[in-house]
């Protein structure tokens, strides 16, 4: 017997006008749990993410990943027909997502007031570099700039080198998480008001304003209060974490590196015994994190000397036996064959067409969080450009072929 499909957001419709990563990440999170997400893309090129890290064909694996479980509709927002189609879709949607430069929707005649006329219940979630208000609101900026403004970039890397960037678009992804959370929060408020017959939620409360720099700033823990209270200005500390020791990455005899987080007071005792340094375990000055942090170089030297004599697997076995949190530093190849990820259905395989060939059994990251014991199944990968245009415009909006051509820019292309 086939188990029932778990889809908490089934019946919710989302209109996604975003490009790149931030708004599409929010859309992906909502789609993963059952929302119908209609992604509007420009004629010809579609979302520019289709060409990022493109190795074959015309649609990257990055696009396929971030835009999974969605439907793609091509609309030309430069035309009146395209704008009207967006307004008609907005009238039938619960949430609209966008991550254009502030003022862009207004320039197109699709600002919040216009959308509100089309749908007085619509939740409008807007993602931008610096938010919709303030002196920097009109400044364009990708996540790399926002990560720097948010204080994040200054803490990444080694203290004697320029700050570095992490290997993924973390600013966009965190903003996307906040956008999805804000959308669901507003949706809950809307439904609660309906249950309580308290009236509609005003437009100002249905506009969710997510700034990339603020999303990163919110992740910076006590950066500001430590500075303003004590004058402590945190700096880069490489693979360590400020004020916490010993916690770092260490190279083993076979050249592999492992991460060990032995900074808890009781864990530290077992850790030092495991590496054959009872003297460090018993040292009165090393019984607290503050003391260990002040002697972090000494501790890392002792731990590094121990790992240098063992292969990574042997070092991890010894640390695991002692109850010291440690693990390997995984590559894509490691994740692809890991039993823990497999047990929770976190690498899901699909045959993918490049337009020239079928690539069989390509793994994609599963859906988080887990419901029902393992990752929910991905329904479909990011769609081909305009794959669902006729389905949505004809089926949902009742448009005829001529109207679809005008709205999607095909009529203009034919005339050209």
C-alpha positions as CSV (number, residue, x, y, z in Angstrom):
1,X,0.0,0.0,0.0
2,X,1.4,3.4,-1.0
3,X,1.8,5.7,2.0
4,X,-0.1,9.0,1.9
5,X,1.8,11.9,0.5
6,X,3.1,14.3,3.2
7,X,2.4,17.8,1.9
8,X,1.6,20.3,4.7
9,X,1.4,23.2,2.3
10,X,-0.8,21.5,-0.3
11,X,-3.4,24.0,-1.4
12,X,-1.1,27.0,-1.1
13,X,-0.1,28.7,-4.3
14,X,3.1,30.8,-4.6
15,X,3.9,33.1,-7.5
16,X,7.7,33.4,-7.8
17,X,9.1,36.4,-9.7
18,X,12.7,35.9,-8.5
19,X,15.9,35.2,-10.2
20,X,19.3,33.8,-9.0
21,X,19.2,32.2,-5.5
22,X,17.5,34.1,-2.7
23,X,13.8,34.2,-3.7
24,X,14.1,30.9,-5.6
25,X,15.4,29.3,-2.3
26,X,12.3,30.5,-0.5
27,X,10.2,29.2,-3.3
28,X,12.0,25.8,-3.2
29,X,11.3,25.5,0.6
30,X,7.6,26.1,0.1
31,X,7.4,23.8,-2.9
32,X,9.2,21.0,-1.1
33,X,6.4,20.8,1.4
34,X,3.6,20.8,-1.1
35,X,2.9,24.4,-2.2
36,X,2.3,24.9,-5.9
37,X,5.0,27.3,-6.9
38,X,4.7,29.0,-10.3
39,X,8.0,30.4,-11.3
40,X,7.7,33.3,-13.8
41,X,10.8,33.6,-16.2
42,X,11.7,36.0,-18.9
43,X,11.4,34.9,-22.6
44,X,14.5,33.4,-24.2
45,X,17.0,33.2,-21.3
46,X,14.8,32.6,-18.3
47,X,16.4,32.8,-14.8
48,X,20.1,33.5,-15.2
49,X,20.8,30.7,-12.8
50,X,20.2,28.3,-15.7
51,X,23.6,29.3,-17.0
52,X,25.5,29.3,-13.7
53,X,28.0,26.4,-13.5
54,X,26.7,25.1,-16.7
55,X,28.7,22.1,-17.9
56,X,26.4,20.7,-20.6
57,X,23.1,21.6,-22.3
58,X,21.1,24.7,-21.5
59,X,20.1,24.2,-17.8
60,X,22.6,23.9,-14.9
61,X,22.3,21.4,-12.1
62,X,22.3,24.4,-9.8
63,X,19.0,25.6,-11.4
64,X,17.6,22.0,-11.3
65,X,18.4,21.9,-7.6
66,X,17.1,25.3,-6.4
67,X,14.0,25.2,-8.6
68,X,12.9,21.7,-7.9
69,X,9.2,21.0,-7.3
70,X,8.2,24.1,-9.2
71,X,6.4,25.0,-12.5
72,X,8.0,27.3,-15.1
73,X,5.9,29.9,-16.9
74,X,7.4,32.3,-19.5
75,X,5.9,35.8,-19.3
76,X,7.2,39.0,-20.9
77,X,6.7,41.7,-18.2
78,X,7.7,44.4,-20.8
79,X,4.3,43.8,-22.4
80,X,0.9,44.8,-21.1
81,X,-0.3,41.3,-21.7
82,X,2.5,39.9,-19.6
83,X,1.8,42.3,-16.7
84,X,-1.9,41.4,-16.8
85,X,-1.1,37.7,-16.7
86,X,1.0,38.3,-13.6
87,X,-1.9,40.2,-12.0
88,X,-4.3,37.4,-12.8
89,X,-1.9,34.9,-11.3
90,X,-1.4,37.0,-8.3
91,X,-5.2,37.1,-7.8
92,X,-5.2,33.3,-7.5
93,X,-2.1,33.1,-5.3
94,X,-1.4,33.2,-1.6
95,X,2.2,34.4,-1.7
96,X,4.3,36.4,-4.1
97,X,8.1,36.2,-3.9
98,X,10.4,38.6,-5.6
99,X,14.1,39.6,-5.3
100,X,14.5,42.5,-7.7
101,X,16.2,45.8,-6.9
102,X,13.7,47.9,-4.9
103,X,11.5,49.9,-7.2
104,X,11.6,47.4,-10.1
105,X,8.1,46.0,-9.5
106,X,6.8,49.6,-9.2
107,X,8.5,50.5,-12.4
108,X,6.7,47.7,-14.1
109,X,3.4,48.7,-12.7
110,X,3.3,45.8,-10.4
111,X,4.0,47.4,-7.0
112,X,2.3,46.3,-3.8
113,X,-0.6,48.7,-4.1
114,X,-1.5,47.3,-7.6
115,X,-1.0,43.7,-6.4
116,X,-3.2,44.4,-3.5
117,X,-6.0,45.6,-5.7
118,X,-5.7,42.3,-7.6
119,X,-5.7,40.3,-4.4
120,X,-6.3,42.0,-1.0
121,X,-5.1,38.8,0.8
122,X,-1.8,38.4,-1.1
123,X,1.4,38.1,1.0
124,X,4.2,40.0,-0.8
125,X,7.7,38.8,0.2
126,X,10.5,41.0,-1.1
127,X,14.2,40.2,-0.9
128,X,16.8,42.8,-1.7
129,X,20.4,43.7,-0.9
130,X,19.6,46.3,1.8
131,X,15.8,46.2,2.2
132,X,13.1,48.4,0.8
133,X,13.9,51.4,3.0
134,X,16.9,53.3,4.3
135,X,19.8,55.2,2.6
136,X,21.2,52.1,0.9
137,X,17.9,50.6,-0.3
138,X,18.4,51.6,-3.9
139,X,21.9,50.2,-4.1
140,X,22.2,46.9,-6.0
141,X,24.2,44.1,-4.4
142,X,24.7,40.4,-4.5
143,X,25.1,38.2,-1.4
144,X,28.9,38.7,-1.5
145,X,28.5,42.4,-0.7
146,X,25.7,41.7,1.8
147,X,27.9,39.2,3.6
148,X,30.6,41.8,4.0
149,X,28.1,44.5,5.2
150,X,26.6,42.0,7.7
151,X,29.9,41.4,9.5
152,X,30.2,37.8,8.3
153,X,33.0,38.1,5.8
154,X,35.4,39.8,8.4
155,X,35.3,36.6,10.5
156,X,36.0,34.1,7.7
157,X,39.6,33.0,7.0
158,X,43.0,33.3,8.6
159,X,44.0,36.4,10.6
160,X,47.1,37.2,8.5
161,X,45.2,37.1,5.2
162,X,42.4,38.9,3.5
163,X,38.9,37.7,4.4
164,X,37.6,34.9,2.2
165,X,34.2,33.7,1.0
166,X,32.7,30.4,1.9
167,X,32.1,28.1,-1.1
168,X,28.3,28.5,-1.3
169,X,26.0,31.5,-1.6
170,X,25.3,31.5,2.1
171,X,23.9,35.0,2.2
172,X,21.3,34.3,-0.4
173,X,20.3,31.0,1.2
174,X,19.9,32.4,4.7
175,X,17.8,35.3,3.2
176,X,15.7,32.6,1.4
177,X,15.1,30.9,4.7
178,X,14.0,34.1,6.3
179,X,11.7,34.8,3.3
180,X,10.1,31.4,3.6
181,X,9.7,31.8,7.4
182,X,8.3,35.3,7.0
183,X,5.8,34.2,4.3
184,X,4.6,31.3,6.5
185,X,4.3,33.6,9.5
186,X,2.2,36.1,7.5
187,X,0.1,33.2,6.1
188,X,-0.6,32.0,9.6
189,X,-1.6,35.5,10.7
190,X,-4.0,35.7,7.7
191,X,-5.6,32.4,8.5
192,X,-5.9,33.2,12.2
193,X,-7.6,36.4,11.4
194,X,-10.1,34.6,9.2
195,X,-10.8,32.0,12.0
196,X,-11.3,34.8,14.5
197,X,-13.3,37.0,12.1
198,X,-10.9,39.8,13.0
199,X,-10.9,41.2,9.5
200,X,-8.2,41.3,6.8
201,X,-4.5,41.8,7.5
202,X,-3.5,45.3,6.3
203,X,-1.2,45.6,3.3
204,X,1.7,47.0,5.4
205,X,1.7,43.8,7.5
206,X,1.6,41.5,4.4
207,X,4.8,42.9,3.0
208,X,7.7,40.9,4.2
209,X,10.9,42.8,3.7
210,X,14.1,40.7,3.8
211,X,17.5,42.4,3.4
212,X,20.5,40.2,2.5
213,X,22.8,42.2,4.8
214,X,20.4,41.9,7.7
215,X,19.9,38.2,7.2
216,X,23.6,37.8,7.6
217,X,23.9,40.2,10.5
218,X,21.2,38.3,12.4
219,X,23.5,35.2,12.3
220,X,26.4,37.0,14.0
221,X,25.5,35.9,17.5
222,X,26.9,38.4,20.1
223,X,29.2,40.3,17.7
224,X,27.6,43.7,18.5
225,X,26.8,43.4,22.2
226,X,30.3,42.1,22.9
227,X,31.7,45.1,21.1
228,X,29.4,47.7,22.6
229,X,29.6,46.2,26.2
230,X,33.2,45.3,26.4
231,X,35.0,46.8,23.4
232,X,35.7,43.3,22.0
233,X,36.1,43.4,18.3
234,X,36.1,39.9,17.0
235,X,38.6,39.0,14.3
236,X,39.3,36.0,12.0
237,X,40.8,33.0,13.8
238,X,41.1,30.5,10.9
239,X,39.5,27.1,11.6
240,X,38.8,27.9,15.2
241,X,35.9,29.6,16.9
242,X,36.5,32.7,19.0
243,X,36.7,31.9,22.7
244,X,36.2,28.1,22.3
245,X,39.1,25.6,22.5
246,X,40.2,23.2,21.5
247,X,38.1,23.1,18.4
248,X,39.8,22.9,15.0
249,X,40.7,20.8,11.9
250,X,43.8,18.7,12.1
251,X,45.8,16.9,9.4
252,X,46.3,13.1,9.8
253,X,49.1,10.8,8.6
254,X,47.3,9.9,5.4
255,X,46.9,13.6,4.4
256,X,43.2,13.7,5.3
257,X,41.9,16.3,7.7
258,X,39.4,15.7,10.5
259,X,37.4,18.2,12.7
260,X,37.4,17.7,16.4
261,X,35.3,19.7,18.8
262,X,36.6,18.9,22.2
263,X,35.8,22.1,23.9
264,X,33.3,21.0,26.6
265,X,34.9,20.8,30.0
266,X,34.3,17.1,30.6
267,X,34.9,16.2,27.0
268,X,38.3,18.0,27.2
269,X,39.4,15.7,29.9
270,X,38.7,12.6,27.8
271,X,40.2,14.2,24.7
272,X,43.5,14.9,26.4
273,X,43.7,11.4,27.8
274,X,43.0,9.9,24.4
275,X,45.9,11.8,22.8
276,X,48.2,10.7,25.6
277,X,48.4,14.1,27.3
278,X,47.1,13.6,30.9
279,X,49.3,16.6,31.9
280,X,47.1,18.9,29.8
281,X,44.0,17.3,31.2
282,X,45.0,17.9,34.7
283,X,46.5,21.4,34.3
284,X,44.5,23.7,36.6
285,X,44.7,26.6,34.1
286,X,43.0,24.5,31.4
287,X,39.8,23.6,33.2
288,X,37.7,26.3,31.6
289,X,37.3,27.5,28.0
290,X,38.8,30.9,28.8
291,X,42.0,29.2,30.0
292,X,42.1,26.8,27.1
293,X,41.5,29.7,24.6
294,X,44.5,31.6,26.0
295,X,46.7,28.5,25.3
296,X,45.0,27.4,22.1
297,X,48.3,27.3,20.1
298,X,49.8,24.9,22.6
299,X,46.7,22.7,22.6
300,X,46.5,22.6,18.8
301,X,50.2,21.7,18.5
302,X,49.7,18.8,20.9
303,X,46.6,17.5,19.1
304,X,48.2,18.0,15.7
305,X,51.2,15.9,16.8
306,X,48.9,13.1,17.8
307,X,46.8,13.1,14.5
308,X,50.1,13.2,12.5
309,X,50.9,9.7,13.8
310,X,47.5,8.2,12.8
311,X,45.4,7.8,9.6
312,X,42.2,9.7,9.8
313,X,40.0,6.6,10.2
314,X,42.1,5.4,13.2
315,X,42.0,8.8,14.8
316,X,38.3,9.1,14.5
317,X,37.8,5.6,15.9
318,X,39.8,6.5,19.0
319,X,38.0,9.8,19.5
320,X,34.6,8.1,19.0
321,X,35.4,5.5,21.6
322,X,36.2,8.3,24.1
323,X,33.0,10.2,23.3
324,X,34.8,13.1,21.8
325,X,32.8,14.8,18.9
326,X,34.8,14.4,15.7
327,X,34.3,13.7,12.1
328,X,35.8,13.6,8.6
329,X,35.7,16.6,6.3
330,X,33.5,15.3,3.5
331,X,33.7,15.9,-0.2
332,X,30.9,15.4,-2.7
333,X,32.2,11.9,-3.3
334,X,32.0,11.1,0.4
335,X,28.5,12.4,0.8
336,X,27.4,10.4,-2.3
337,X,28.3,7.1,-0.7
338,X,27.6,7.8,3.0
339,X,25.3,5.4,4.8
340,X,23.8,8.1,7.1
341,X,22.7,10.3,4.2
342,X,21.3,7.2,2.4
343,X,19.4,6.0,5.4
344,X,17.4,9.3,5.5
345,X,16.9,9.5,1.8
346,X,19.1,12.7,1.6
347,X,20.6,11.9,-1.8
348,X,17.8,11.3,-4.3
349,X,18.6,10.1,-7.8
350,X,17.1,11.3,-11.1
351,X,17.9,10.8,-14.7
352,X,18.7,14.2,-16.1
353,X,18.5,15.3,-19.8
354,X,21.1,17.8,-21.0
355,X,19.2,18.0,-24.3
356,X,21.9,15.9,-26.0
357,X,22.0,12.9,-23.6
358,X,20.4,11.4,-20.6
359,X,22.6,11.3,-17.5
360,X,21.4,8.4,-15.3
361,X,21.1,8.4,-11.6
362,X,22.3,11.9,-10.7
363,X,22.0,12.5,-7.0
364,X,20.3,15.7,-5.6
365,X,20.1,16.9,-2.0
366,X,17.0,15.8,-0.2
367,X,14.3,17.8,1.5
368,X,15.0,19.3,5.0
369,X,13.5,19.0,7.6
370,X,12.6,15.3,7.7
371,X,9.0,14.4,8.3
372,X,8.0,10.8,8.8
373,X,11.4,9.3,9.3
374,X,13.2,10.3,6.1
375,X,13.4,13.1,3.5
376,X,10.3,13.6,1.5
377,X,10.6,12.6,-2.1
378,X,11.5,15.4,-4.6
379,X,8.5,15.5,-7.0
380,X,10.4,17.0,-10.0
381,X,13.7,18.7,-10.7
382,X,13.8,22.4,-11.8
383,X,11.7,22.5,-15.0
384,X,12.7,23.3,-18.5
385,X,12.2,27.0,-19.5
386,X,8.4,27.6,-20.0
387,X,7.6,23.9,-19.5
388,X,4.3,24.7,-17.8
389,X,3.3,27.9,-19.6
390,X,0.3,26.5,-21.5
391,X,-0.8,24.4,-18.5
392,X,-0.9,27.4,-16.2
393,X,-2.1,30.1,-18.5
394,X,-4.7,28.0,-20.2
395,X,-5.7,25.8,-17.3
396,X,-5.6,28.2,-14.4
397,X,-6.4,31.5,-16.2
398,X,-8.4,30.3,-19.2
399,X,-6.3,32.1,-21.7
400,X,-6.5,31.1,-25.4
401,X,-3.5,30.4,-27.6
402,X,-3.3,34.0,-28.9
403,X,-3.4,35.4,-25.4
404,X,-0.7,33.0,-24.3
405,X,1.5,34.0,-27.2
406,X,1.1,37.7,-26.4
407,X,1.7,37.3,-22.7
408,X,4.7,35.0,-23.1
409,X,6.5,37.2,-25.7
410,X,6.0,34.6,-28.5
411,X,3.9,37.0,-30.6
412,X,6.7,39.6,-30.4
413,X,9.3,37.0,-31.4
414,X,7.3,35.9,-34.4
415,X,6.9,39.5,-35.6
416,X,10.6,40.1,-35.2
